[in-house]
Amino acid sequence: MGIFMVFCVVLFLLYPLFLLWKLVDQWRDQACYVMHYECFKPSDDRKVDTEFCGEIIHRNKNLGLKEYRFLLKAIVSSGIGEETYAPRNIILGQEENPTLKDAILEMEEFFYDTLDKLFAKTGVSPKEIDILVVNISMLSTVPSLAAKIINRYKMREDIKVFNLTGMGCSASLISIDIVQNVFKSYKKAFAIVVTSESLAPNWYVGNNRSMILANCLFRSGGCSILLTNNRYLRDQAMLELKCLVRTHLGANDEAYHCCVQTEDEDGRIGFHLSKELPKSATRAFIENLKVIAPKILPISELLRYVIVSHIQRRKKDGALKTAGVSRPTINFKTGVDHFCVHTGGTAVIDGVEKSLGLSKYDLEPSRMTLHRYGNTSASSLWYVLGYMEAKKRLKKGETVLMISFGAGFKCNSCLWKVVRDVDNENVWKDCVASYPPKNIVNPFMEKYGWINEEDPFNQMF
């Protein structure tokens, strides 16, 4: 009886510790680490320089003189250089009659190049993958693109598969969010996110100004990312996800219609960008920052902002007669070391720089990515991250804030913590030494800068 009582007492004392250990263990397995990522670098025969961009525009017989000049001016203002990439059917002049084969070949080239490298560099077998998320917004096939990858690499029958379409430029963070949530139900799991956009069948060949702008910015690219929640692999990982916030303004009609795939008056399919886009993007950005700021910034900075805001409100109400107080702003650099902003265009990058009070150095990775690779849609964030890595900016313990925008209208953001010094070779290895140039020469400006028309990007954004 005495031994039984001792056993009961010991059990009573240890059981709370056991429960605590289980909770901690469960919480730790809900982590999300980036083990490796591979961005796609198309072959040189797919580059579109100044001369070729002019040829592509010139062969669009639907353009009048005004539209032709408008499009050339848009290229001048886009911030894109001469080494971005286009789909093969555009290079070959077949944009007016795209086929399903063109679209699938574009995706297969990207899929197999990045995934082959991802598996080879990490040593992880396709059979070890538990979760696969593929996001290609403007292409849906049967079987799905995700099924094509599973068939190619002979993945397991019990793999959890998500094939996303219509998510736009912010889709890669949506995919990460899906992975993080699925990780909560699995231990020591591997996941792959495949993110890109299908341009081959979606090149606009009409003359609607709100739709031809998309041709100036979007370029070929993509990225495959390997993630895990296995805490025993943490030291091998590159990044650890600290928090992720998604904001969706789809309930607002103005936001919903500001960025949409549609047909023009002649039935030609394209991507419409309305003049309400800046307003919707700003609202989504503000709403997103309201949620993520308390999660990533130190209490001291939040208190400072509250106090300054309170003083300003008192002054506005006439209760405070002291000297003027400037508009309060939050200093995000008190909690963030690096800023990884979607390369939606020069106006997007400039807007984030102004809103957050960032420096040219902070936004250099995004501007250089826009110049070198253009807007590669949902994968653009990873090219920006690759620039930081190639420049050896990412040091252990530092943080990276990713900010993306997309149709819907959406603003998604997340904070990563750098687990170890990151300096792997990537798609920037052959050219990073020349970035940033002392003076970015705009070849489009030199060739087409004579066009006397209002800047279309400032007009639209």
C-alpha positions in Angstrom: 0.0 0.0 0.0 2.9 2.3 0.8 4.5 1.7 -2.5 1.3 2.3 -4.4 0.8 5.6 -2.6 4.4 6.7 -3.4 3.7 5.8 -7.1 0.5 7.8 -7.1 2.3 10.8 -5.6 5.1 10.6 -8.1 2.6 10.3 -10.9 0.6 13.3 -9.6 3.8 15.4 -9.5 5.2 14.3 -12.9 1.9 14.3 -14.9 1.8 18.1 -15.3 5.4 18.1 -16.4 4.5 15.4 -18.9 1.7 17.5 -20.3 3.9 20.5 -20.5 6.5 18.5 -22.4 3.9 17.3 -24.8 2.7 20.8 -25.4 6.2 22.1 -26.0 6.9 19.1 -28.3 3.8 19.7 -30.3 4.5 23.4 -30.6 8.0 22.8 -31.8 6.8 20.5 -34.5 4.6 23.3 -35.8 7.6 25.2 -36.8 8.3 26.0 -40.5 11.8 26.1 -41.9 13.1 26.8 -45.4 15.7 24.2 -46.2 16.5 25.4 -49.7 15.0 27.2 -52.7 15.8 27.3 -56.4 14.9 30.1 -58.7 14.6 29.5 -62.4 17.0 31.1 -64.9 15.7 30.6 -68.4 18.2 30.1 -71.3 19.8 33.1 -72.9 17.8 32.6 -76.2 14.7 33.8 -74.2 16.1 37.2 -73.3 14.3 40.3 -74.5 16.5 43.3 -75.0 15.5 46.8 -76.1 15.5 46.0 -79.8 13.4 42.9 -79.4 10.9 44.6 -77.1 10.4 47.2 -79.9 9.9 44.4 -82.4 7.3 42.6 -80.2 5.3 45.9 -79.9 5.6 46.7 -83.5 4.3 43.4 -84.7 1.0 43.9 -82.8 -1.1 45.1 -85.7 -3.9 46.1 -83.4 -2.0 49.1 -82.0 -2.6 52.6 -83.3 0.0 55.3 -83.1 -1.2 56.5 -79.7 -1.2 53.0 -78.2 2.2 52.3 -79.8 3.7 55.4 -78.2 2.0 54.7 -74.9 3.5 51.2 -74.7 7.0 52.3 -75.6 6.7 55.0 -72.9 5.6 52.4 -70.4 8.7 50.3 -71.1 10.8 53.4 -70.6 9.2 53.9 -67.1 9.0 50.3 -66.1 12.4 49.9 -64.4 13.2 46.7 -66.4 16.6 46.1 -68.0 17.6 44.2 -71.1 18.1 40.7 -69.6 14.6 39.7 -68.6 13.0 36.6 -70.2 9.9 35.9 -72.2 8.1 32.6 -73.1 9.3 30.8 -76.3 6.1 31.4 -78.2 6.5 35.1 -77.7 10.1 35.0 -78.9 8.9 33.0 -82.0 6.1 35.5 -82.7 3.3 33.1 -81.9 1.6 35.2 -79.2 -1.6 35.6 -81.2 -2.3 31.9 -81.5 -1.0 30.3 -78.2 -1.6 26.6 -77.7 -2.0 24.4 -74.6 1.3 22.8 -75.6 3.0 26.2 -75.4 1.7 26.7 -71.9 2.6 23.2 -70.6 6.1 23.4 -72.1 6.7 26.7 -70.4 5.8 25.2 -67.1 7.7 21.9 -67.6 10.9 23.7 -68.3 10.6 25.6 -65.1 9.3 22.7 -63.0 12.0 20.2 -63.9 15.0 22.6 -63.9 14.3 23.9 -60.3 13.1 20.6 -58.8 16.0 18.6 -60.2 18.4 21.1 -58.6 16.4 21.2 -55.4 16.5 17.4 -54.9 20.2 17.2 -56.0 21.4 19.9 -53.7 19.5 18.9 -50.6 19.7 15.1 -50.9 16.0 14.8 -50.2 14.3 12.2 -52.3 10.9 12.9 -54.0 9.6 9.9 -52.1 10.2 11.8 -48.9 7.9 14.7 -49.8 4.7 14.7 -47.7 3.1 17.9 -49.0 3.1 19.5 -52.5 1.7 23.0 -53.2 1.7 24.3 -56.7 0.5 27.8 -57.6 0.2 29.0 -61.2 -2.6 31.6 -61.3 -3.5 31.7 -65.0 -3.2 28.1 -66.1 -5.4 25.2 -65.1 -4.9 21.8 -66.8 -6.4 18.3 -66.4 -4.7 16.4 -64.8 -3.4 19.3 -62.7 0.1 20.7 -62.9 0.7 19.3 -59.4 -0.2 15.8 -60.8 2.3 16.3 -63.6 5.0 16.9 -61.0 3.9 13.8 -59.0 4.0 11.7 -62.1 7.4 12.9 -63.2 9.1 12.3 -59.8 7.0 9.2 -58.8 6.0 10.7 -55.5 4.1 8.7 -52.8 0.4 7.8 -53.0 -0.4 9.5 -49.7 1.2 12.9 -50.5 -1.0 15.9 -49.6 -1.5 17.9 -52.8 -2.8 21.5 -53.3 -3.1 23.0 -56.8 -3.8 26.8 -56.6 -5.0 29.0 -59.4 -6.2 32.6 -59.5 -4.1 33.7 -56.5 -2.0 36.3 -58.4 1.3 37.7 -57.4 0.9 37.1 -53.6 0.4 33.3 -54.1 3.7 32.1 -52.8 3.0 33.4 -49.2 -0.5 31.8 -49.5 1.2 28.5 -50.3 3.6 28.9 -47.3 0.6 29.5 -45.1 -1.0 26.3 -46.4 2.1 24.4 -45.6 2.5 25.8 -42.2 -1.1 24.8 -41.3 -0.7 21.3 -42.7 2.5 20.9 -40.7 0.4 21.2 -37.5 -1.0 17.7 -38.2 2.3 16.0 -39.2 5.7 15.5 -37.5 9.0 15.7 -39.3 7.4 16.4 -42.6 8.8 17.7 -45.9 6.9 20.1 -48.2 7.6 21.6 -51.5 6.1 24.9 -52.8 6.3 25.5 -56.6 5.4 29.0 -57.6 5.4 30.7 -61.0 3.1 32.2 -63.6 1.9 31.1 -67.1 2.7 33.8 -69.6 2.7 31.8 -72.8 -1.0 31.7 -73.3 -1.7 35.0 -71.6 0.1 37.6 -73.7 -2.3 40.5 -74.5 -2.4 41.3 -78.2 -5.1 44.0 -78.1 -4.9 47.8 -77.8 -6.7 48.5 -74.5 -4.3 50.7 -72.4 -5.3 49.3 -69.1 -4.4 45.8 -70.4 -1.2 46.3 -72.4 0.7 47.6 -69.4 0.9 44.0 -68.1 3.0 43.0 -71.0 5.6 45.6 -70.0 6.2 44.2 -66.5 5.6 40.4 -66.4 8.4 38.1 -67.3 9.2 34.4 -67.2 10.5 33.0 -63.9 9.6 30.7 -61.0 10.8 29.1 -57.8 10.7 25.8 -56.0 11.0 25.8 -52.2 11.7 22.9 -49.8 10.3 23.3 -46.3 10.2 21.2 -43.2 8.9 21.2 -39.6 11.5 18.8 -38.4 13.2 20.6 -35.5 16.2 18.3 -35.7 17.0 19.8 -39.1 16.8 23.3 -37.9 20.6 23.9 -38.0 20.6 22.9 -41.6 17.8 25.2 -42.5 18.2 28.7 -44.0 15.1 30.5 -42.6 12.5 30.0 -39.9 9.0 31.4 -40.3 8.1 33.6 -37.3 4.7 34.8 -38.4 2.5 35.3 -41.5 -0.4 37.6 -42.1 -2.9 37.6 -45.0 -5.2 40.5 -45.8 -8.0 40.1 -48.4 -10.2 43.0 -49.6 -12.3 40.9 -52.0 -15.6 42.0 -50.3 -15.0 45.5 -51.5 -16.2 45.9 -55.1 -13.6 48.5 -56.0 -10.7 46.4 -54.7 -12.1 43.3 -56.4 -12.3 44.9 -59.9 -9.0 46.8 -59.8 -6.9 43.9 -61.0 -8.7 41.3 -63.0 -8.3 39.0 -66.0 -11.0 39.9 -68.6 -11.8 40.5 -72.2 -11.5 43.8 -74.1 -14.2 45.1 -76.5 -13.0 42.8 -79.2 -13.0 39.7 -77.1 -9.2 39.5 -76.6 -8.2 38.2 -73.2 -5.9 40.2 -71.0 -5.1 41.6 -67.6 -7.0 44.8 -66.7 -5.3 47.2 -64.2 -7.6 50.0 -63.2 -6.8 53.4 -61.8 -8.3 52.3 -58.4 -5.5 49.9 -58.0 -3.2 52.3 -56.0 -6.0 53.0 -53.5 -6.9 49.4 -53.0 -3.2 48.4 -52.6 -2.6 51.2 -50.1 -5.7 50.1 -48.0 -4.7 46.4 -48.1 -1.1 47.3 -47.1 -2.3 49.5 -44.2 -4.7 46.8 -42.9 -1.9 44.2 -43.2 0.6 46.3 -41.3 -1.9 46.9 -38.5 -1.9 43.1 -37.8 1.7 42.2 -38.4 3.4 45.2 -36.7 2.5 44.2 -33.1 3.8 40.7 -33.9 7.2 41.7 -35.1 8.1 45.0 -33.5 9.5 45.6 -30.0 7.2 46.9 -27.3 9.3 50.1 -27.0 8.6 51.1 -30.6 4.9 50.4 -30.3 4.7 52.5 -27.1 6.6 55.3 -28.8 4.1 55.3 -31.7 1.1 55.2 -29.3 2.5 58.2 -27.3 3.3 60.3 -30.4 -0.1 59.5 -31.9 -1.8 60.6 -28.7 0.1 63.9 -28.6 -0.8 64.5 -32.2 -4.5 63.9 -31.6 -4.5 66.3 -28.6 -2.8 68.9 -30.8 -5.4 68.4 -33.5 -8.2 68.8 -31.0 -6.7 72.1 -29.8 -5.9 70.8 -26.4 -2.1 71.1 -26.9 -0.7 74.4 -27.9 3.0 73.5 -28.2 5.0 73.4 -31.3 3.8 71.2 -34.2 4.2 67.5 -34.1 5.0 65.6 -37.3 2.8 62.8 -38.5 3.6 59.7 -36.4 5.2 56.7 -38.2 6.3 53.3 -37.1 10.0 52.5 -37.5 9.9 49.0 -38.8 13.7 48.8 -38.9 13.6 48.4 -35.1 12.3 44.9 -35.6 13.3 44.1 -39.2 16.7 43.8 -40.7 15.9 43.2 -44.4 12.9 44.1 -46.6 11.9 41.7 -49.4 9.2 43.6 -51.4 7.3 42.2 -54.5 8.7 43.6 -57.7 5.3 44.8 -58.9 6.8 47.8 -60.6 8.8 51.0 -59.7 5.6 52.6 -58.2 5.0 49.6 -55.9 8.6 49.7 -54.6 8.7 53.5 -54.3 5.3 53.4 -52.4 6.6 50.9 -49.8 9.8 52.8 -49.4 7.9 56.0 -48.7 5.3 54.4 -46.4 7.8 52.6 -44.2 10.5 55.3 -44.3 13.1 52.9 -45.8 16.4 53.8 -47.5 17.5 53.1 -51.0 19.8 50.4 -49.6 16.7 48.6 -48.0 14.9 48.5 -51.4 18.0 47.9 -53.5 17.3 44.1 -53.7 13.8 44.7 -55.1 14.8 47.3 -57.6 17.7 45.3 -58.9 15.5 42.2 -59.2 12.9 44.2 -61.2 15.8 45.4 -63.4 17.3 42.0 -64.0 14.3 39.6 -63.9 11.2 41.8 -64.2 8.0 41.0 -62.4 8.0 37.2 -62.2 4.7 37.3 -60.3 4.5 35.1 -57.1 8.1 34.0 -57.4 9.5 37.5 -57.4 10.0 37.5 -53.6 12.5 34.7 -53.9 14.6 36.4 -56.6 14.8 39.4 -54.2 15.8 37.0 -51.4 18.4 35.5 -53.7 19.9 38.9 -54.4 20.3 39.4 -50.6 21.9 36.0 -50.3 24.2 36.6 -53.3 25.3 39.9 -51.6 25.9 38.0 -48.4 23.6 40.2 -46.5 21.7 37.4 -44.6 23.4 36.8 -41.3 22.4 34.4 -38.5 19.8 35.9 -36.2 18.7 38.6 -38.6 15.1 39.0 -39.8 13.5 39.4 -43.3 10.1 40.9 -43.9 8.4 39.7 -47.1 5.6 41.9 -48.5 3.5 40.8 -51.5 0.5 42.2 -53.4 -2.0 40.4 -55.6 -5.3 40.4 -57.4 -8.3 40.1 -55.2 -7.2 42.5 -53.8 -4.6 41.0 -51.4 -1.6 42.0 -49.3 0.3 39.2 -47.7 3.4 39.5 -45.5 5.6 37.3 -43.3 8.7 37.5 -41.1 11.5 35.1 -41.5 14.4 34.6 -39.1 17.8 33.7 -40.6 18.9 30.5 -39.0 22.5 30.5 -40.3 24.7 32.7 -42.5 23.3 32.2 -46.0 25.6 32.5 -49.0 24.7 29.7 -51.4 25.2 30.1 -55.2 22.0 31.0 -57.0 20.7 32.6 -60.2 22.5 35.8 -59.3 26.0 34.3 -59.3 27.0 35.4 -62.8 25.9 39.0 -62.6 25.6 40.0 -58.9 29.1 41.6 -58.9 27.8 44.2 -61.4 24.9 45.2 -59.1 24.0 47.8 -58.1 25.6 49.8 -61.0 26.7 53.3 -60.1 24.3 54.6 -62.7 21.6 52.4 -64.1 21.6 53.0 -67.8 18.1 52.7 -69.2 18.4 51.5 -72.7 14.7 51.9 -73.3 15.0 55.6 -72.3 17.9 56.1 -74.7 16.0 54.5 -77.6 12.4 55.6 -76.8 12.8 58.4 -74.3 12.0 61.0 -77.1 8.3 60.0 -76.9 6.5 63.0 -75.6 3.6 61.5 -73.5 2.7 61.5 -69.9 4.3 58.7 -67.9 1.8 55.8 -68.1 2.9 54.3 -64.8 2.5 57.5 -62.9 -0.8 57.9 -64.7 -2.0 54.5 -63.7 -0.3 54.2 -60.3 
